[in-house]
């Protein structure tokens, strides 16, 4: 942790979810703690050993944070750790539109 962090503590949450289970951990961290540091301090990897925090995308309340190791958290915020996408959403929409168009043409 950064040695310049103040001694004041804030309450934050760290969340991670798989399709079959999720975990939200509430914890006290020093003011100035980054998203990445909060995720590490939460011990979330103990519950999800396959989770690689170093490469995981993170955000706060649904908004992606490009550099989680650099952005400090505010009291009450929740770090969300995102799973990698298994399909490109644009490609899925395109295929769905093509299928609907083909079905309509067959009518």
Helices and strands as residue ranges (DSSP letters): E 9-17, E 22-30, H 35-42, H 44-47, E 57-60, E 63-65, E 78-82, H 89-106
